[in-house]
Amino acid sequence: MSPTRVQHPLETPVTYIKRVGPRRANVFASLEIHTVRDLLHMYPRKYIDRRSIVKIRDLWQYVTTGTEVTVVATVRGKDIVRSYKKRERFILVVGDEQSFMDCIWFRRTRTMERLFRKGERLALSGQVTDFKGTLQMVHPSFDRLTPQKDDEDEHNWDEMFNTGRILPIYTETAEMKEVGLEGSILRSIVLHAIENYGSSVEEHLPDDILHQRNLMPYPEALPAIHFPRSGDDIHHSRQRLKYDELFFLQMLLGYRRRGARQVPGISFTVKSNLARKLIEQLPFALTDAQKRVIKDIASDMQSSKPMHRLLQGDVGSGKTIVSILSMLVAVENGYQAVFMAPTEILAVQHYTTMRQLFESIGIEPALLIGSQKKAERKPVEESVANGEAKVIIGTHALFQESVSFHKLGLIIIDEQHRFGVMQRLRLYEKAKTPEINGRAPDLLILTATPIPRTLSLTLYGDLDTSILDERPPGRKPVKTAVRSKNERDKVYVFARDEVKQGRQVYVVYPLIVQSEKIDLKAAKEGHEELQNGIFKNYTVALLHGKMSREENEDIMSRFRDGRIDVLVATTVIEVGVDVPNATLMIIEHAERFGLSQLHQLRGRVGRGSDQSYCILVHYLSPFNKAAAFNRGTFTERSLEKAEEKEKGMVRLETIASTEDGFKIAEVDLKLRGPGDFFGVRQSGYPELKLASLIDDKALLDAARTDAFTIVKHDPHLREPSHERLRRHFEHHMKPLLNLTRAG
C-alpha cells in the first residue's frame, strides 16, 4: 500500500480561513479559488496609498489633478435625493475637525444608505471634484475605522490596519459583494491567510536565476504583493511574480518543442508530379513569397523530423494553394492529408475548390462535417478508414470517435486558435496508426491573423515560421472609410451604383435577429430592409451560421456565379470566402467588431482587379462626462461605456489608416490583451495574471532564455540546483506537461 501524500499547508481549503463560511466559499469556488494557494494568487488590481492622509480643507489643490487621495472623516449626515429623470443618488456628508465633503453614490442607493451610521469614522479614497463650490467624491472606496458591534475581530478593523499603509484593492464581482467579500473584509481574509500560512510558502526557482535576474525571493514576494510596505515592494514583488508566470509558460513551451522534435517523422520524397501538373494548369503564376514558403515546407517534409510549421499570411496572400500543393506531396508518397477548417461554410468552400482543382489529376477529396446525415457520413468515414480517401477536408467532426485514419501523413489546421488544445491533441493521437510505424505526421498551421512577435514567441515559439508577405499581382489596395449612422443613406446609394456596374456587395451585421437587450441592426431585418428598399430591383440574399449546409452551399454558389447582387451575412464570411467580383464590403455596427474581425472581413473584397472598398458604419455617439455628471446620470457604468466608445473609434480609425496586418495586430493586442487576442485561454498554458506580453518584453526574453537553457541541458531536472524546481513541476504542473504533446 502506497503511503498517503501529506497535504501541503497551502492546499488547505479556504473554508479554514477566518470569515470564510459556506456562502463565501461557494463564491470563491466560482472564481476557481479553492485553496489558500489560490487565494494568495488572487492579486490586487491596484493599491490605495494611505500612508499620507489629507485634510478636507487641503483637498482643493487636488480638484484638477485627477490624483486619488485619502481622507479620514466622521459621518455627519446622509440623504437620498432625486435629480435628473427622477434618478436617485445617495449623499453622505462627512467632516473632519474643520471642513466637510459630500460623497456621492448613484448605484445601490438604498443599500448604501443603510451601510453608514452617524458619528462613525471612515477612511475614504477617490478623486475629488468641485460641484458648484462643494467638494465631492463620486463612488469613493471606503473602510470603516469604527468596529461594528457584531464584529469580534477588531484587529482587522483597527485604524492602524486601514490607514497609515498601502492597501490592496481587489477585483470584486457582484456575487462577491452579495456575500460581503469586498473592501476591508476581503483584505482581512487575505491577511489572515498570510499570517497563518505564509511561512509555508517555499522558493522554487534555482538560486543562480534569482541572483542573475535580481529577483525578490518568492516567500517575500507573495506577501509583499498583497501588503507592500513601499512602492519598491510593489515593484519588486510584481517583477518576481511576472517572471514566474513567463518562466513557467516558457518551460512548458520548451518541453513542447523538445517533445515534438524527439518523435521520428516521415521523410517524404518532395518531387511531386501531381503538384507540378496542378501548377501548370493554374490560371495565375505563384508569387515569389509563395515559392519561398513552398521551399520551406518541402525542406521540412523531406526531413526525418516531423514538420511543425506556422504559415502566416495576410488575407488574400495565397495560403490555400500552398496548402494544396503540400497535400499533393503527401498523397503522392502514399499518405493521407487532412485539412481542418474552423467553420462548415469554409470547409465546404475548400472542398469545392479542391474538387475542381483535383479533377484533372484524378483525386477525389472527401468532406467530413457535423451537419452531414448518418447515411451520408458513413461511406465517407469508411473511405477515410480504408485509405481510399487521400485528401480529407473537415471541421470539428474530424475529432469524433467514429473517425479513424488509414495512413495520415500531413495535418493542416486553418486558424488554429479557434480549436481547443485538447481537440488538437485528439486529432494528433488519431494519426498514430500502425501503418506509419509510430511516426508523427507533419503539421502545418495556417493563420490569416498576423501575430505580433511577442505573442508568437509565447504561443508558437515551438514552431518554425514562414510568412507570405506578397500580394498576388494585379490586386489593388482596398480603400477603407469610416461613416456614422447619419451617413448611412449615402453609403447605400454608393453600393447601388456598384451593383449597377455589374459588381457585387457584402453587407455584414453582428447579429442574426434583433435583440431586445442590444440595440443593433440585425441581419434578418437588414436583409428585408435592403430587399424591399434601395435594392428592390436586385437580388439580395441572407447567409448566417444557423442555416442548413444545403442552403449555405446554394447561396454561396449563386453569389460566386454572380446570380446574387447583395449578400447580407453575419461573420460566417469572416475567413476564406473568395469572390473576385465582390468589390464593396459594408460593415454595420462596425464598432461591435474586433480589429482582427474587421481586417478579416475587409479581406473578402479586393480579390479581383477592380478597385474595392470597405465602409465601416458605426452607431457611436459622443459621451460628455461633465454634462452627464451635472445631470446626475454619471455612473461607473457610464464611464465604462465611454471607454468602450473610445476603443471602438480607435479600432475603426486603425482599420481605415492601414492594411498592414502586423500593425493592426499590435494595436489589437494593446486594446484587448493577449487573453482575448489569440485564444491564450485555449492554448493549454496557465493564464498570465500580471505579466504583459507588450510591456514586459525584456522580462519575457530573460525568462525564455533561462527556461530554454534548463530544458536543453537538464530536461529531467536531475541537477541538485534544480531539485526544488522539479518538486514544483511534480506537484503543480504535471497536467500541463501532458498538454505539451498537442502540437
Helices and strands as residue ranges (DSSP letters): G 9-11, G 14-16, H 22-30, H 36-40, E 46-49, G 56-62, E 68-82, G 84-86, E 88-95, E 100-105, H 109-115, E 121-131, E 134-138, E 141-144, G 154-157, H 159-162, E 166-169, H 174-178, H 183-197, G 198-200, H 207-212, H 218-226, H 231-262, H 273-281, H 288-302, E 308-313, H 319-332, E 336-340, H 344-358, G 359-361, E 366-368, H 374-386, E 391-394, G 396-399, E 408-414, G 416-418, H 421-430, G 434-436, E 442-447, H 453-460, E 464-468, E 479-484, G 485-487, H 488-500, E 504-508, H 523-532, E 540-543, H 549-560, E 566-569, G 571-573, E 582-588, G 590-592, H 595-602, E 613-618, H 625-631, H 636-657, H 661-672, H 674-677, G 680-682, H 697-713, G 720-722, H 723-732, H 734-739
